[in-house]
Amino acid sequence: MAIPTYVDAGTFTASSTLAIPPLPAGWAADDIFLLLCETRGGDAGTAPTGWTAVTGSPVETAGGTLDDTRLTVF
């Protein structure tokens, strides 16, 4: 089995919704894609269609204010 290697990144997208950015050029069958979403603490993001949250995700800072952030990896 081949060891995973980094190939390319898609275009950064800022959005008020969990909009999926375009896939990077040159992707191939059996590639693994990770989608990282940062939201304001307390805002629960839902998985975009066809994506599943990674085990242990999301992770949120523990301050209890709107300055907190939540990182979700799909």
Order of alpha helices (4+ residues) and beta strands (2+ residues): beta-beta-beta
